């Protein structure tokens, strides 16, 4: 048990024993202590314990009719449920928190909840809503002259721009965030900016620059003993090495990333690295090893209800089966990926999967595939047939 948790539990014991203390004060202190215990449990990803403490805190606050204090606990419950992939529940909690903050004219703390709503919509691939909420948060930080908050707002807007493949806009936002963090000597958060600048460079194929940014991020994360962020940096260094076909180096980086994620009990990050290890094994034609990694990644994404990442892994399982000429399994996995990408309105990845399915159809001439794709895309079988034939004709030229 860490020191913060010990202190909070000891405080609760003391408050229960102080009979002479006015009851309203005692209840208020206990609500605060339960809330703090919830935050400790959440930081350790002990979600059931966090939920238990937050609900105890909220119950006391509701009983005391202390409506303003409800907002902080609703906000934390939103963070917890979002991490668990319970996105609709998370949105409800965030909106309850925001409504109370608006009702009590607590404009400054509204920024934190707008930011969390932005992150939620980003996970749902609803980038316009994500941008809107991040801009609302940034406007409040500017209004209050909160430079660190402005850096976070710029950083988040960079993530949205990057997801929309507006790389120059993303780089501009990340650089703005980095400049503020350097100006205010916020060295720890500089690592996050370097990391994202590395991802932009990697997306643009600027691998040397990407490595430079990731190494700067890694050095800072080592300096601050942040194992979770070290895992992320090693993961991306593995990705760059893989792109450069430096497979041994990529394997080493991914294994370091996986080990740190396991130490931190960060299962979602474990899934991401398992997925990449699967792609690496697939490139090396180690197909059984690739399948094991993909399946382990998929199991975790299902556990966390991360539908979009499930689709990515289904897509890779489809390509793996295709490489082994197991076209029935390839078709099954690619169709599962297609259904989810359509669900998320991810036009880019939908187009990629449709092209793979067209190739499968060229091999199998399975008319049921035409029907399934037409139904998924809400078009006619004739339109799918024409499009598939066009794609296969172009690829044979």
Buried (B, 14 or more C-beta within 10 A) or exposed (E): EEEEBEBBBEBBEEBEEEEEEEEEEBBBBBBBBBBBBBBBBBEBBBBEBBBBBBBBBBEBBBEBEBEEBBBBBBBBBBBBBBBBBBBEBBBBBBBBBBBBBEEEEEEEBBBBBBBBBBBBBBBBBBBEBBBBBBBBBBBBBBEEEBBBBBBBBBBBBBBBBBBBEBBEBBBBBBBBBBEBBEEEEBEBBBBBBBBBBBBBBBEEEBBEBBBBBBBBBBEBBBEEEBBBBBBBBBBBBBBBBBEEEBBEBBBBBBBBBBBBBBEBEBBBBBBBBBBBBBBBBBEEEBBEBBBBBBBBBBBBBBEBEBBBBBBBBBBBBBBBBBEEEBBEBBBBBBBBBBBBBBBBEBEEBBEBBBBBBBBBBBEBEBEEBBEBBBEBBEEEBEEBBEBBEEBBEEEEE
